[in-house]
Amino acid sequence: MEFTAKLNYVRVSPQKARLVLDLIKGRRVEEALDTLRYTKKGIAPAIYKLLRSAVENANYVSAEKALDVDLDRLYVKSAIANDGPRMKRIRPAPMGRAYRYQRRISHLNIVLAEKAGDPAKAAAQVVTDEKAPAKKGAKKTAAKKSAAKKAPAKKFAGKKTAGKK
């Protein structure tokens, strides 16, 4: 099951929004919220609110449709910043001319999904793997060989010339 949240007509360029969205793609929701909370980009608070909205959408849908959604297993499946309409503006230039520029607008979209598998079982599996003794026939990993040292270069003695008498 996927849960989405959209934020349209945000006054930030899509390129700047993608910088922050790339930080949270594929992460667990808690981890993504912490990342956004401490990111110093100007769009980070808006994306934080959007992610919280997606989590609340998941909570609401799970309650309304009587689905068993574990909010701890949600992760950010995709986070996209698309182009919106551009606002054309004019800046005064020397000698009565005008320079045109565009103010970019973004449409943000976040999709959450639930990871498959039970996190308690996965954690128990990791603990049992760490405690398992090493096998007798297991090969040891070879240490990396250090690079051979170069012999120092011979010093140039200079051009030998016949001495003047």
C-alpha positions in Angstrom: 0.0 0.0 0.0 1.3 3.5 -0.9 0.4 6.8 0.7 1.0 10.1 -1.0 1.1 13.8 -0.2 1.3 16.6 -2.7 2.3 20.3 -2.4 1.7 22.4 -5.4 2.9 25.9 -6.4 5.8 26.2 -4.0 7.9 29.3 -4.6 11.2 27.5 -5.0 13.1 26.2 -8.0 12.7 22.4 -8.6 16.5 22.1 -8.6 16.8 23.5 -5.1 13.9 21.3 -3.9 15.5 18.2 -5.4 18.7 18.8 -3.4 16.7 18.3 -0.2 14.4 15.5 -1.5 17.4 13.5 -2.5 18.5 13.4 1.1 15.4 11.6 2.2 14.7 9.2 -0.7 14.7 5.5 0.5 15.0 6.4 4.2 12.7 5.4 7.0 10.2 8.1 7.9 11.7 8.8 11.3 15.1 9.1 9.9 13.9 11.3 7.1 12.1 13.6 9.5 15.2 14.0 11.6 17.2 14.8 8.5 14.8 17.5 7.4 14.6 18.9 10.9 18.4 19.7 10.8 18.8 20.6 7.2 19.7 24.3 6.7 18.0 24.7 3.3 15.1 27.1 3.1 12.7 24.5 1.6 13.4 21.9 4.3 10.5 23.1 6.7 8.0 22.9 3.8 9.1 19.4 2.9 9.1 18.4 6.6 5.4 19.4 6.8 4.7 17.5 3.6 6.3 14.4 4.9 4.3 14.7 8.2 1.2 15.1 6.0 2.0 11.9 4.2 2.4 10.0 7.5 -0.9 11.3 8.7 -2.5 10.3 5.4 -1.2 6.8 6.0 -2.6 6.8 9.6 -6.0 8.1 8.4 -6.3 5.5 5.6 -5.3 2.7 7.9 -8.0 3.7 10.4 -10.7 4.3 7.8 -10.2 1.1 5.7 -9.2 -1.0 8.8 -5.8 -1.8 7.3 -3.0 -3.0 9.5 -0.3 -0.4 8.6 2.7 -0.2 10.9 3.9 3.4 10.9 7.4 2.3 12.1 7.9 0.4 8.9 7.1 3.2 6.5 9.8 4.6 4.2 10.0 7.2 1.6 9.5 5.4 -1.7 9.8 8.4 -3.9 10.2 12.1 -3.5 9.7 14.2 -6.7 10.0 17.9 -7.5 8.3 18.8 -10.8 8.2 22.1 -12.7 5.3 24.3 -12.2 4.3 27.4 -14.1 7.0 30.1 -14.4 6.4 33.7 -13.5 7.9 36.1 -16.1 9.4 39.2 -14.6 11.4 42.2 -15.8 14.4 43.8 -14.2 15.4 47.4 -15.1 18.6 47.6 -17.1 20.9 50.4 -18.1 19.9 52.9 -20.8 16.2 52.2 -20.5 16.4 48.6 -21.4 14.8 45.7 -19.5 16.2 42.2 -18.7 13.7 39.4 -18.5 14.0 36.6 -16.0 11.7 33.8 -14.7 10.7 32.9 -11.2 10.4 29.1 -11.0 7.7 27.2 -9.1 7.6 23.6 -8.0 5.1 20.8 -7.5 6.3 18.5 -4.7 5.1 14.9 -4.4 6.1 12.3 -1.7 5.1 8.7 -1.8 5.4 6.4 1.3 5.3 2.7 1.3 5.6 -0.1 3.9 8.6 -2.3 4.0 8.0 -6.0 3.7 9.0 -8.3 6.5 8.8 -8.0 10.3 11.4 -5.6 11.8 11.5 -7.7 15.1 12.4 -10.8 13.2 15.0 -8.9 11.1 16.6 -7.5 14.3 16.6 -11.0 15.9 18.3 -12.4 12.8 21.1 -9.8 13.0 21.7 -10.6 16.7 21.9 -14.4 16.1 24.3 -13.9 13.2 26.6 -11.8 15.3 26.7 -14.4 18.1 27.3 -17.4 15.8 30.8 -18.8 16.2 33.1 -18.8 13.2 33.3 -22.0 11.2 36.5 -24.1 11.5 37.0 -24.3 7.7 36.3 -20.7 7.0 39.1 -18.8 5.2 40.5 -15.8 6.8 40.5 -12.6 4.7 43.9 -11.7 3.5 45.3 -8.4 4.6 46.0 -5.9 1.8 49.6 -5.8 0.8 51.2 -2.5 1.2 52.7 -0.9 -1.9 56.3 -1.6 -2.6 58.5 1.3 -1.6 60.4 3.0 -4.3 64.2 3.3 -4.1 65.3 6.9 -3.7 66.4 8.5 -6.9 70.1 9.0 -7.4 71.3 12.6 -7.0 72.5 14.4 -10.0 76.2 15.2 -9.4 76.3 18.0 -12.0 78.1 18.2 -15.3 81.7 17.5 -15.0 83.9 20.0 -16.8 87.6 20.2 -17.1 89.0 22.6 -14.6 90.8 25.8 -15.8 94.4 26.2 -15.0 
